[in-house]
Amino acid sequence: ASTEMTYVSRRPICIVINETGLAASQVAFEKACNPNSRIQLASDYFSCSSTESSLAMGEDAASRIAGVLDKI
C-alpha cells in the first residue's frame, strides 16, 4: 500500500475574477431553488473550484436539509 495524500491545506481567502453577470446569475438560480425541499444542490459551479468553496457549499446544503427535516 502507498500513501497518496497526507495533508490538505485550506485557504479561506481568495480572489476570484468572474465574467460580468455571473453573480446575478447565481442570485437568480438560488432564488429559483426551493429552500423547503428535501433535495438541495451542493455545488461550486458559480464559484472558484476549490476545496474550500466545495466544503462551504456542502455545509450550506446540509444545513438547509437539516432545517427542512426538522419541520417534518
TAPEZI-V654725 format. One record per backbone hydrogen bond with DSSP energy under -1.0 kcal/mol. CO is the residue of the C=O (numbers start at 1). NH is the residue of the N-H. If there is no record, write none. Layout:
co: {CO | CO}
nh: {NH | NH}
This chain:
co: {19 | 21 | 22 | 23 | 24 | 25 | 26 | 27 | 28 | 34 | 44 | 48 | 50 | 51 | 52 | 53 | 54 | 55 | 56 | 57 | 58 | 59 | 60 | 61 | 62 | 63 | 64 | 65 | 66}
nh: {22 | 25 | 26 | 27 | 28 | 29 | 30 | 31 | 32 | 37 | 47 | 50 | 54 | 55 | 56 | 57 | 58 | 59 | 60 | 61 | 62 | 63 | 64 | 65 | 66 | 67 | 68 | 69 | 70}
